[in-house]
Amino acid sequence: MRRPSLIALIAITVLFAGAALPARAADPIGENGVMIILIDEGASPVQRDLDAVETAALTIARGTTAGTIAAASYGVESNEIVSADSGPAGTRLVDDVVTEIRSMDIGPGRSDQFAALTDAFSFLSRIDAVEGSRVAFITSGRILGESENTRERLVSVADLFSAEGWVIDVITLPSSEPVLRDLLSGLSTGSDGVFYDTGTAEGVAALFENYSALSLENAMDVEMHDNSAAIVTLDIAPHTTEFTTVFVRQHDMVDVAVFSPNGTRAASEMENVEIRETPSAVIIRIISPVPGNWTLQGSGPASKLVASVDVRNPLDLRLIEQPPLPVGEAAIIEAAAFNGESAQLLSGAEMTATISKASGTTEVVSLNDAGENGDQFAADGIYSVQLSAPKSQGINDVVLQLTWTDYSSILRSDTAFRSESFPTLSLTAVNDVETAVGKYATVARVQVRVGDYPYLTSPSDIKAVLNGSAGSFDAIVLTVDEPELGMAWEFDIAAIIPETGAYEVEVVLDSIFEGRAYTRVAPLATSSALIVEEPDLILGLPIWLFGVIGALLIVVAVFTIWVSRKTSPFGFIMDDADRVVVDFSRLDRSLIRRLLSKSSVDAGEVKDLPFAGGTFKFSGDKVKLVHKRAVGDPSMRVNSRPVGPEVDLGENVWLGVGGRLLTFQKATTMAVDEESADAGDSVTGIGSAAPVSSPGD
């Protein structure tokens, strides 16, 4: 009769609080590789061997990472190797081969091991198997045609597989003789494979570790003494749906058992208990165990006993997903024990979090579901706590721990949350603001940064309010510069100031950063403003400016009239030969002298005069010489008499200076001799020989 599959019992996935065993460590094949399972028909007469075959073959079939599984049995002759995709189809293929061996009345005393390995090599060659493909060679060790050259032949086979990059794992059965185990171990060693001896607890445990889908936690590892008992306790948490204990024993006389918290031994007669037993392994599975302290026990002769436990609890502790927490602000974290996607209500449970912060410090906090200390709603399954403000941005590792007041069991999980530096505001007030009624004036400047770096945001996200003696009123926000269209990091705050005084500036930033809505309030700043009355304007100009312009125009007009009323220089200075010495009407004078001294000509302006220190003053049709004796020529004479302070010049008035005689004439006929003509161009004021007349002519 076919026995139930043991592997179907142990192929479950359960969480543990400790480190998992290195599953699949010896089976790094990959989805393109092939796993061939060859089973020795010589196991048929021995129940212990049949149990070991079933356990080993189905464990490998379930746990291999190969994409293809092939299987066959072998005895005196080898059966055809048949393949299937890994997964359910591959497991059924291996299960069928095991069933055929169990159905045999008696197997061969010896099997043709070499023929089976040759067929496996041919199969792998025919399908061009990739490197890393493996052969699980399950054997009783009794070799058909064994001779003195057997070891050398096995080494040759191992070398043949190794040359192609293929591996042979050897699994010897409990009935294998020690000398054959030693012989066959060389086959696996030579091909870089693994040797498993299912006749020992260590061999069975290693097979489970490398191929089982279970993540087994070691609960018991003892060396038993004769007629002694080994006992360990196991805490089963509430909500556990099942747990499985795998006992691996070195001696089949060792009795193993699992006891419930009330002391009842788990038995196969119970509806929620399944027990499967082999000479080397006993598997006890309990469905919906009551929470509390369970006991694992082993008793019997001196031997090695190992027990591993696989616990399935659907509760998954994790933080409620949220955007990063702002650095420098108190924040709330939330967590729950989920069953699928639903947070579970937990009775008598406590949740704590150990937080390793990005700043390097550690904080332990208690979360609550009582609607306090950051928890929004009581008894909703969401546990919350308000944290102290994160000091650094980065990843904050969290270890969540769930305990119960009535049980000693603990559930843990590792998670994390991120803290991030959010934008901050810096506000600088403008002091001594001068503005006019109804005009906008800049009262402050605000900058937005993330850490030490500018952060671009929209001015629409910033609100500004001014508070003064006249009350509160809104201000406008203007970008100083726009690195991106409509985005800036520096803004001016402007407002229409109603009256002179001090105004407190409030600036608030409401925006979204890293997926989280946040609010930033800038430190208050105070600006003082002065309302200046603007003058009345005409054509955009102040009235007083028109007055100034009018006054200037009047001054210019008066000055122009004053200048125009003065007599322009006229007449000539002639020597005693009737040669023109000075033509006053044609003197080259500066503009200033022509305007301010129009009717006066200083003797120093006329370079050809033989004297200085005098001034010619013209008035109407008369000319007067004002002589300054202190600075002029003291030898000057008028009509042979010493010169006085003032002399009226006329046509019969002669000036004697340095041996020269000069007279003033209003007009001249320009009767010039050759010497005068030759020197005419050198006479002061003369530009041509044209007749010149006086103003009265």
VMD Tcl script that draws the C-alpha trace (Angstrom):
set ca {
  {0.00 0.00 0.00}
  {1.33 3.41 -0.92}
  {2.30 5.56 2.06}
  {1.40 9.30 2.19}
  {4.10 11.58 0.87}
  {6.26 12.93 3.67}
  {7.46 15.84 1.56}
  {3.91 17.12 1.16}
  {3.87 17.49 4.94}
  {7.10 19.38 5.37}
  {7.07 21.60 2.24}
  {5.61 24.69 3.94}
  {6.94 28.18 4.42}
  {6.92 29.63 7.93}
  {8.58 32.62 9.59}
  {11.13 32.27 12.37}
  {12.62 34.69 14.83}
  {16.12 33.28 14.37}
  {18.49 32.77 11.46}
  {17.29 30.44 8.72}
  {19.28 27.45 7.60}
  {21.07 27.84 4.26}
  {18.41 26.26 2.04}
  {19.53 25.28 -1.48}
  {23.18 25.97 -0.60}
  {24.22 22.83 -2.52}
  {21.86 23.32 -5.45}
  {22.79 26.51 -7.33}
  {21.66 25.09 -10.68}
  {19.50 27.83 -12.12}
  {16.34 27.65 -14.17}
  {18.18 26.46 -17.30}
  {19.77 23.51 -15.49}
  {18.65 19.88 -15.12}
  {18.30 17.75 -11.97}
  {18.34 13.95 -12.55}
  {17.14 11.80 -9.62}
  {18.30 8.16 -9.90}
  {16.81 5.77 -7.31}
  {18.27 2.35 -6.50}
  {15.62 -0.43 -6.66}
  {17.70 -2.30 -4.09}
  {15.96 -0.18 -1.43}
  {12.70 -2.09 -1.92}
  {13.11 -4.93 0.61}
  {14.13 -2.61 3.49}
  {11.44 -0.34 5.03}
  {14.01 2.04 6.47}
  {15.57 2.44 3.02}
  {12.16 3.01 1.40}
  {11.36 5.74 3.94}
  {14.73 7.37 3.33}
  {14.24 7.14 -0.47}
  {10.86 8.86 -0.27}
  {12.11 11.57 2.06}
  {15.29 12.28 0.08}
  {13.84 12.06 -3.46}
  {10.78 14.21 -2.84}
  {12.70 16.75 -0.76}
  {15.15 17.22 -3.64}
  {12.33 17.39 -6.21}
  {10.53 20.04 -4.16}
  {13.58 22.10 -3.34}
  {15.72 22.08 -6.48}
  {16.19 25.32 -8.40}
  {16.60 23.49 -11.71}
  {14.13 24.26 -14.46}
  {13.88 20.58 -15.50}
  {13.58 17.42 -13.38}
  {14.38 13.96 -14.76}
  {13.96 10.67 -12.87}
  {14.42 6.93 -13.25}
  {14.95 3.83 -11.12}
  {17.73 1.36 -11.73}
  {18.54 -2.21 -10.68}
  {20.17 -4.92 -12.70}
  {19.00 -2.88 -15.65}
  {18.32 0.83 -15.89}
  {14.91 2.26 -16.78}
  {14.45 5.07 -19.24}
  {15.11 8.55 -17.84}
  {11.96 10.67 -18.16}
  {11.89 14.48 -17.71}
  {9.33 17.12 -16.78}
  {9.28 20.79 -15.83}
  {10.16 21.47 -12.24}
  {7.28 22.22 -9.92}
  {4.17 20.08 -9.51}
  {4.83 18.08 -12.72}
  {8.40 17.26 -11.71}
  {7.36 16.29 -8.17}
  {4.66 13.96 -9.51}
  {7.22 12.34 -11.82}
  {9.56 11.57 -8.87}
  {6.64 10.45 -6.69}
  {5.61 7.96 -9.39}
  {9.13 6.48 -9.47}
  {9.12 6.12 -5.66}
  {5.68 4.48 -5.80}
  {6.90 1.93 -8.36}
  {9.81 0.96 -6.10}
  {7.47 0.62 -3.10}
  {5.20 -1.63 -5.13}
  {8.03 -4.08 -5.89}
  {7.91 -7.35 -3.94}
  {11.67 -7.45 -3.64}
  {14.47 -5.49 -5.20}
  {17.81 -6.70 -6.60}
  {20.58 -7.65 -4.21}
  {22.98 -5.58 -6.30}
  {22.39 -2.85 -8.87}
  {24.33 -1.78 -11.92}
  {25.45 1.61 -10.60}
  {27.78 2.27 -13.53}
  {25.09 1.63 -16.15}
  {22.77 4.10 -14.39}
  {25.48 6.77 -14.31}
  {26.33 6.10 -17.95}
  {22.68 6.57 -18.93}
  {22.60 9.82 -16.94}
  {25.71 11.08 -18.76}
  {24.20 10.16 -22.14}
  {20.94 11.94 -21.25}
  {22.73 15.13 -20.23}
  {24.87 15.00 -23.36}
  {21.86 14.43 -25.61}
  {20.01 17.50 -24.32}
  {23.24 19.54 -24.13}
  {22.69 20.32 -20.46}
  {24.24 23.49 -19.09}
  {27.07 23.49 -16.60}
  {25.93 23.03 -13.02}
  {23.29 20.42 -13.88}
  {23.23 17.70 -11.21}
  {22.56 14.01 -10.62}
  {21.07 12.98 -7.27}
  {22.34 9.39 -7.02}
  {20.28 7.58 -4.36}
  {21.88 4.18 -3.74}
  {22.09 1.29 -1.29}
  {25.73 1.00 -2.26}
  {25.62 -2.60 -3.43}
  {27.34 -2.48 -6.83}
  {26.74 -5.09 -9.50}
  {30.06 -6.30 -10.85}
  {32.13 -4.79 -8.05}
  {35.86 -5.55 -8.37}
  {39.24 -4.27 -7.28}
  {39.03 -1.58 -9.96}
  {35.69 -0.21 -8.74}
  {37.23 2.78 -6.97}
  {39.24 3.70 -10.06}
  {36.16 3.33 -12.23}
  {34.17 5.59 -9.90}
  {36.94 8.20 -10.05}
  {36.84 8.00 -13.85}
  {33.06 8.53 -13.85}
  {33.42 11.50 -11.51}
  {36.11 13.00 -13.75}
  {33.91 12.46 -16.82}
  {31.02 14.44 -15.27}
  {33.34 17.11 -13.83}
  {34.90 17.72 -17.24}
  {31.45 18.74 -18.55}
  {30.70 20.90 -15.50}
  {28.07 18.45 -14.18}
  {27.81 17.41 -10.53}
  {26.92 14.13 -8.78}
  {25.35 14.23 -5.30}
  {25.43 10.81 -3.60}
  {22.72 9.85 -1.08}
  {23.42 6.50 0.62}
  {20.56 4.65 2.34}
  {20.52 3.46 5.99}
  {21.28 -0.14 5.03}
  {24.45 0.79 3.11}
  {27.58 -0.89 4.46}
  {30.21 1.51 5.90}
  {32.85 0.40 3.40}
  {30.47 1.14 0.49}
  {29.59 4.55 1.93}
  {33.25 5.45 2.00}
  {33.68 4.16 -1.54}
  {30.72 6.11 -2.97}
  {31.61 9.34 -1.17}
  {34.58 9.59 -3.56}
  {32.13 9.74 -6.47}
  {30.55 12.94 -5.13}
  {33.85 14.44 -4.03}
  {35.45 13.90 -7.45}
  {32.62 15.73 -9.24}
  {32.36 18.62 -6.72}
  {29.12 17.19 -5.37}
  {27.81 16.57 -1.83}
  {27.66 13.26 0.02}
  {24.60 12.58 2.23}
  {24.40 9.56 4.56}
  {20.73 9.08 5.51}
  {21.79 6.49 8.05}
  {22.93 9.34 10.31}
  {21.07 12.29 11.82}
  {23.68 14.65 10.40}
  {23.16 13.34 6.88}
  {19.37 13.72 7.01}
  {19.67 17.19 8.58}
  {22.11 18.29 5.86}
  {19.72 17.08 3.15}
  {16.89 19.11 4.70}
  {19.11 22.17 5.00}
  {20.22 22.11 1.36}
  {17.01 21.14 -0.37}
  {13.99 21.60 1.87}
  {11.77 24.61 1.29}
  {11.47 24.90 5.05}
  {13.31 27.65 6.90}
  {14.09 25.54 9.92}
  {15.06 27.03 13.26}
  {17.15 24.75 15.40}
  {15.22 24.14 18.62}
  {17.15 21.11 19.98}
  {20.63 19.73 19.36}
  {21.66 17.27 22.08}
  {23.75 14.18 22.76}
  {21.37 11.93 24.69}
  {22.44 9.52 27.38}
  {20.98 6.06 27.98}
  {17.49 6.12 29.46}
  {17.55 9.93 29.62}
  {15.16 12.55 28.29}
  {15.87 15.80 26.46}
  {13.26 18.54 26.83}
  {12.93 22.03 25.32}
  {10.01 24.45 25.42}
  {8.66 26.38 22.47}
  {6.58 29.59 22.72}
  {3.72 29.58 20.24}
  {2.22 33.03 19.68}
  {-1.50 33.77 19.29}
  {-2.83 33.64 15.72}
  {-0.40 30.81 14.77}
  {-2.08 28.64 12.12}
  {0.29 25.66 12.33}
  {3.73 24.55 13.35}
  {5.80 21.57 12.30}
  {8.58 19.89 14.24}
  {11.17 17.82 12.36}
  {13.07 15.43 14.65}
  {16.23 13.93 13.12}
  {17.46 11.04 15.28}
  {20.55 8.92 15.07}
  {18.86 5.85 16.59}
  {15.37 4.66 15.66}
  {14.76 3.61 19.27}
  {14.65 7.25 20.34}
  {11.05 8.21 21.15}
  {10.12 11.82 20.26}
  {6.98 13.72 21.18}
  {5.35 17.17 21.26}
  {3.21 18.25 24.26}
  {0.64 21.05 24.33}
  {0.61 23.77 27.06}
  {-1.86 21.67 29.12}
  {0.46 18.62 28.96}
  {-1.41 16.62 26.28}
  {0.82 14.64 23.91}
  {0.16 15.27 20.23}
  {-1.11 12.05 18.65}
  {-2.07 11.13 15.11}
  {-5.60 10.33 16.32}
  {-6.22 14.05 16.94}
  {-7.94 15.93 14.14}
  {-5.39 18.74 14.06}
  {-2.28 16.52 14.29}
  {-0.41 14.73 11.52}
  {2.62 12.51 12.28}
  {4.93 10.85 9.79}
  {7.82 8.69 10.98}
  {10.94 7.27 9.34}
  {13.90 5.59 11.01}
  {15.87 8.84 10.84}
  {13.18 11.49 10.87}
  {9.88 12.10 12.62}
  {7.69 14.93 11.40}
  {4.88 16.22 13.64}
  {2.53 18.84 12.19}
  {-0.06 20.61 14.39}
  {-2.85 22.70 12.86}
  {-4.19 25.77 14.76}
  {-2.16 25.19 17.92}
  {-3.31 26.91 21.09}
  {-0.90 29.70 22.07}
  {1.44 29.12 24.96}
  {4.45 27.00 25.95}
  {4.71 23.75 23.98}
  {7.26 21.09 24.89}
  {9.52 19.02 22.61}
  {10.80 15.80 24.17}
  {13.13 12.99 23.17}
  {13.96 9.88 25.21}
  {15.80 6.62 24.58}
  {19.32 5.25 24.16}
  {22.46 7.35 23.92}
  {22.48 9.03 20.53}
  {22.38 12.31 18.69}
  {19.00 14.10 18.49}
  {18.25 17.26 16.53}
  {14.88 19.00 16.41}
  {13.97 21.93 14.17}
  {10.73 23.86 14.19}
  {8.79 25.55 11.43}
  {6.08 27.96 12.67}
  {3.44 29.53 10.44}
  {1.95 32.70 11.83}
  {0.20 34.98 9.31}
  {0.79 38.11 11.38}
  {3.18 40.44 9.61}
  {4.49 43.35 11.67}
  {5.22 46.42 9.59}
  {5.06 50.17 9.61}
  {2.17 51.90 7.92}
  {3.68 53.24 4.71}
  {4.21 56.97 4.80}
  {6.32 59.68 3.17}
  {9.65 60.66 4.76}
  {9.56 62.34 8.17}
  {10.79 65.95 8.30}
  {14.11 66.53 10.04}
  {13.76 68.81 13.04}
  {10.04 68.19 13.58}
  {8.23 65.85 15.91}
  {6.55 63.14 13.85}
  {4.30 60.12 14.27}
  {4.98 56.56 13.12}
  {2.25 53.94 12.87}
  {2.49 50.15 12.76}
  {0.16 47.19 12.77}
  {0.10 43.41 12.75}
  {-1.30 42.58 9.33}
  {-2.98 39.40 8.21}
  {-2.79 39.88 4.48}
  {-3.77 43.51 3.96}
  {-5.93 43.85 7.07}
  {-4.68 45.22 10.37}
  {-5.62 42.79 13.16}
  {-7.19 43.77 16.45}
  {-4.96 42.29 19.15}
  {-6.15 41.58 22.67}
  {-3.63 41.94 25.50}
  {-0.81 42.75 23.08}
  {1.97 45.28 23.41}
  {4.09 46.67 20.58}
  {7.49 48.31 20.91}
  {9.93 49.72 18.36}
  {13.69 49.92 18.64}
  {14.82 52.68 16.29}
  {18.42 52.96 15.13}
  {18.40 56.53 13.90}
  {20.30 57.96 10.97}
  {22.06 60.27 13.43}
  {23.65 57.24 15.12}
  {21.52 57.18 18.27}
  {19.02 54.50 19.35}
  {15.57 55.06 20.77}
  {13.12 52.52 22.20}
  {9.46 53.55 22.16}
  {6.14 51.92 23.01}
  {3.35 52.16 20.49}
  {-0.28 52.29 21.60}
  {-3.74 51.67 20.21}
  {-5.48 53.70 22.92}
  {-6.08 56.90 20.97}
  {-3.30 58.82 22.76}
  {0.30 59.97 22.20}
  {-0.20 60.34 18.47}
  {-2.70 57.47 17.99}
  {-5.75 58.72 16.08}
  {-8.35 56.08 16.95}
  {-8.47 53.67 19.85}
  {-8.83 49.92 19.24}
  {-8.51 50.06 15.44}
  {-5.46 47.79 15.22}
  {-3.15 50.69 14.32}
  {-0.44 51.28 16.93}
  {1.12 54.74 16.97}
  {3.68 56.84 18.80}
  {4.97 60.40 18.52}
  {8.74 60.45 18.09}
  {11.22 63.10 19.05}
  {12.33 65.22 16.09}
  {14.81 63.42 13.79}
  {18.15 65.22 13.76}
  {19.59 63.81 10.52}
  {18.24 62.75 7.18}
  {18.73 59.15 6.09}
  {17.42 55.65 6.79}
  {16.20 54.87 10.31}
  {16.13 51.10 10.96}
  {13.26 49.83 13.09}
  {12.82 46.52 14.90}
  {9.14 45.99 15.73}
  {8.36 43.60 18.58}
  {4.93 42.26 19.51}
  {4.36 40.64 22.89}
  {1.35 39.48 24.90}
  {0.66 39.95 28.58}
  {-0.55 36.35 28.96}
  {2.08 34.64 26.79}
  {5.85 34.70 26.61}
  {6.01 34.37 22.84}
  {7.39 37.25 20.78}
  {6.96 38.24 17.15}
  {9.58 40.49 15.55}
  {10.16 42.11 12.19}
  {12.73 44.44 10.69}
  {11.62 47.55 8.82}
  {12.71 51.15 8.34}
  {11.53 54.68 7.65}
  {13.28 57.62 6.05}
  {13.87 61.08 7.48}
  {14.43 63.98 5.13}
  {15.47 67.63 5.45}
  {12.38 69.61 4.44}
  {12.41 73.19 3.08}
  {12.94 75.97 5.63}
  {12.30 79.73 5.48}
  {14.62 82.57 6.41}
  {13.06 86.05 6.61}
  {14.91 89.38 6.58}
  {13.00 92.62 7.23}
  {13.66 95.87 5.35}
  {14.15 98.71 7.85}
  {13.23 102.38 7.33}
  {10.86 101.80 4.44}
  {9.76 105.06 2.81}
  {6.63 104.90 0.71}
  {3.62 106.92 -0.36}
  {-0.06 106.37 0.27}
  {-1.46 103.72 -2.07}
  {1.96 102.57 -3.29}
  {3.43 99.08 -2.84}
  {6.63 98.94 -0.82}
  {8.99 96.01 -0.15}
  {9.03 95.30 3.59}
  {10.94 91.96 3.73}
  {12.75 89.29 1.73}
  {12.26 85.55 2.29}
  {14.47 82.67 1.11}
  {13.56 78.97 0.81}
  {16.25 76.32 1.33}
  {16.59 72.58 1.86}
  {19.56 72.18 4.14}
  {22.19 74.55 2.75}
  {20.83 74.53 -0.80}
  {18.22 76.76 -2.48}
  {14.87 75.10 -3.09}
  {12.63 76.25 -5.93}
  {8.97 76.73 -5.14}
  {6.00 78.66 -6.47}
  {5.12 82.08 -5.02}
  {1.53 80.87 -4.81}
  {2.63 78.48 -2.03}
  {3.76 81.38 0.15}
  {1.35 83.53 2.18}
  {2.43 86.77 3.84}
  {0.55 88.94 6.37}
  {1.49 92.28 7.96}
  {0.34 93.14 11.49}
  {0.42 96.75 12.66}
  {-1.50 99.26 14.72}
  {-4.03 99.50 11.89}
  {-4.68 95.74 12.04}
  {-3.69 92.84 9.78}
  {-3.64 92.84 6.01}
  {-2.28 90.61 3.25}
  {0.95 91.25 1.41}
  {1.98 90.11 -2.05}
  {4.88 87.75 -2.85}
  {7.17 88.66 -5.75}
  {9.96 86.50 -7.21}
  {13.40 88.09 -7.12}
  {14.69 85.83 -9.89}
  {13.19 82.81 -11.69}
  {15.69 80.02 -12.51}
  {12.66 78.12 -13.81}
  {9.46 79.62 -15.15}
  {7.20 80.50 -12.24}
  {9.63 78.99 -9.72}
  {12.11 80.72 -7.42}
  {13.80 80.38 -4.05}
  {14.04 84.08 -3.13}
  {11.00 86.35 -2.82}
  {10.20 89.95 -1.90}
  {7.26 90.67 0.42}
  {5.48 93.87 -0.63}
  {2.39 95.64 0.66}
  {0.50 98.95 0.58}
  {1.33 100.58 3.93}
  {-1.70 102.43 5.36}
  {0.17 104.57 7.90}
  {3.58 105.24 9.39}
  {4.69 102.75 12.04}
  {6.18 99.32 12.78}
  {4.78 96.21 11.10}
  {5.29 92.57 12.04}
  {5.77 90.34 8.98}
  {4.40 86.75 9.06}
  {5.33 84.36 6.22}
  {3.97 80.79 5.85}
  {4.93 78.17 3.23}
  {2.32 75.45 2.45}
  {3.46 72.92 -0.14}
  {4.20 69.28 -0.98}
  {7.68 67.79 -0.54}
  {8.65 64.11 -1.05}
  {4.95 63.24 -1.26}
  {4.10 64.82 2.10}
  {2.12 68.01 2.69}
  {4.01 70.29 5.03}
  {3.82 73.80 6.50}
  {6.74 76.06 7.31}
  {6.43 79.29 9.33}
  {9.28 81.79 9.11}
  {10.55 83.49 12.28}
  {8.75 86.81 12.74}
  {10.45 89.98 11.47}
  {9.53 93.64 12.08}
  {9.78 96.40 9.48}
  {9.39 100.14 10.14}
  {7.65 102.23 7.48}
  {7.32 105.96 6.89}
  {4.52 107.42 4.77}
  {5.90 110.34 2.72}
  {3.39 112.79 1.15}
  {4.02 113.22 -2.53}
  {3.84 116.79 -4.01}
  {1.24 117.82 -6.60}
  {2.42 117.08 -10.09}
  {1.98 118.71 -13.48}
  {2.82 116.48 -16.41}
  {4.35 114.07 -13.88}
  {6.64 116.76 -12.43}
  {6.37 118.58 -9.06}
  {4.89 122.08 -9.12}
  {7.95 123.54 -7.40}
  {10.07 122.43 -10.32}
  {8.04 124.65 -12.64}
  {8.65 127.59 -10.27}
  {12.35 127.03 -10.35}
  {12.34 126.80 -14.12}
  {10.31 130.06 -14.35}
  {12.69 131.88 -12.03}
  {15.63 130.70 -14.07}
  {13.96 131.92 -17.25}
  {13.39 135.35 -15.69}
  {17.01 135.54 -14.58}
  {18.14 134.62 -18.09}
  {15.81 137.24 -19.60}
  {16.99 139.97 -17.22}
  {20.59 139.03 -17.85}
  {20.01 139.07 -21.60}
  {18.41 142.52 -21.44}
  {21.19 143.73 -19.18}
  {23.81 142.50 -21.60}
  {22.00 143.84 -24.64}
  {21.78 147.35 -23.07}
  {25.51 147.59 -22.65}
  {27.59 149.33 -25.35}
  {29.71 147.09 -27.48}
  {33.35 148.16 -27.90}
  {33.90 150.39 -30.96}
  {36.48 152.62 -32.54}
  {40.21 152.34 -33.14}
  {43.49 153.12 -31.42}
  {45.68 154.83 -34.01}
  {49.37 155.74 -33.84}
  {50.84 159.00 -35.05}
  {51.25 157.53 -38.55}
  {47.52 156.83 -38.77}
  {48.10 153.12 -38.48}
  {45.50 151.03 -36.68}
  {46.86 149.58 -33.48}
  {43.56 148.28 -32.09}
  {40.18 147.66 -33.71}
  {37.86 147.33 -30.68}
  {34.90 146.04 -32.70}
  {36.89 143.04 -33.88}
  {38.64 141.99 -30.68}
  {38.81 138.21 -30.11}
  {37.29 137.96 -26.63}
  {36.05 134.99 -24.60}
  {32.31 134.38 -24.20}
  {32.44 135.21 -20.51}
  {34.10 138.58 -21.19}
  {31.66 139.31 -23.99}
  {28.74 138.68 -21.63}
  {29.95 140.02 -18.29}
  {32.36 142.73 -19.51}
  {30.70 143.68 -22.78}
  {31.27 147.45 -22.40}
  {34.72 147.18 -20.76}
  {37.97 146.09 -22.32}
  {40.99 145.58 -20.12}
  {44.25 146.82 -21.57}
  {45.70 143.39 -20.85}
  {43.32 141.89 -23.44}
  {44.99 143.92 -26.23}
  {48.39 142.52 -26.90}
  {49.64 145.36 -29.16}
  {49.09 148.13 -26.61}
  {52.34 149.42 -25.13}
  {50.84 149.70 -21.65}
  {48.82 147.74 -19.11}
  {46.87 148.58 -15.97}
  {44.03 150.37 -17.70}
  {40.45 149.69 -18.77}
  {38.55 151.09 -21.73}
  {34.89 151.74 -20.85}
  {32.38 152.33 -23.62}
  {29.10 154.15 -22.99}
  {26.88 155.40 -25.77}
  {29.22 157.14 -28.22}
  {31.89 157.92 -25.62}
  {34.98 156.07 -24.47}
  {36.73 156.50 -21.14}
  {40.13 155.17 -20.09}
  {40.34 154.22 -16.42}
  {44.00 154.15 -15.52}
  {45.34 152.33 -12.47}
  {48.63 154.03 -11.85}
  {49.69 151.44 -9.23}
  {49.67 148.64 -11.77}
  {49.94 150.60 -15.02}
  {52.69 152.52 -16.71}
  {53.48 155.58 -14.53}
  {55.15 157.36 -17.49}
  {51.90 157.54 -19.49}
  {50.95 161.07 -20.45}
  {47.83 162.64 -21.94}
  {48.41 165.57 -24.27}
  {51.92 165.85 -22.76}
  {50.57 165.91 -19.22}
  {50.64 163.07 -16.62}
  {47.65 160.78 -16.95}
  {44.88 161.00 -14.39}
  {42.62 158.25 -12.99}
  {40.08 158.74 -15.77}
  {40.52 160.14 -19.26}
  {37.81 160.82 -21.81}
  {39.19 159.77 -25.15}
  {38.51 161.81 -28.21}
  {40.05 162.51 -31.56}
  {42.27 165.37 -30.25}
  {43.42 163.42 -27.18}
  {46.87 161.89 -27.45}
  {48.36 159.21 -25.23}
  {52.09 159.13 -24.89}
  {53.56 155.84 -23.78}
  {57.19 154.74 -24.14}
  {57.95 157.16 -26.93}
  {54.79 156.33 -28.90}
  {51.78 158.56 -29.51}
  {48.35 156.93 -29.64}
  {44.93 158.43 -30.20}
  {41.38 157.06 -30.21}
  {39.27 157.49 -33.33}
  {35.72 156.38 -33.94}
  {36.42 155.73 -37.61}
  {39.37 155.56 -39.98}
  {39.83 155.90 -43.71}
  {42.52 153.23 -43.58}
  {45.07 155.37 -45.51}
  {47.83 152.99 -44.88}
  {51.31 153.17 -46.36}
  {53.23 150.22 -47.68}
  {54.64 149.44 -44.26}
  {51.14 149.55 -42.76}
  {49.80 147.41 -45.59}
  {52.57 144.89 -45.11}
  {51.92 144.80 -41.39}
  {48.12 145.12 -41.61}
  {47.44 141.59 -40.60}
  {49.37 142.09 -37.38}
  {47.22 145.00 -36.15}
  {44.98 143.96 -33.27}
  {41.36 143.46 -34.38}
  {42.10 144.00 -38.12}
  {40.97 141.17 -40.42}
  {40.72 143.06 -43.78}
  {41.33 146.47 -45.39}
  {37.63 147.33 -45.69}
  {36.63 150.79 -44.47}
  {35.30 150.85 -40.90}
  {32.95 153.45 -39.59}
  {31.87 154.43 -36.10}
  {28.44 153.64 -34.63}
  {27.34 157.11 -35.58}
  {28.22 156.77 -39.27}
}
mol new
graphics top color blue
foreach p $ca { graphics top sphere $p radius 0.5 }
foreach p [lrange $ca 0 end-1] q [lrange $ca 1 end] { graphics top cylinder $p $q radius 0.2 }
display resetview
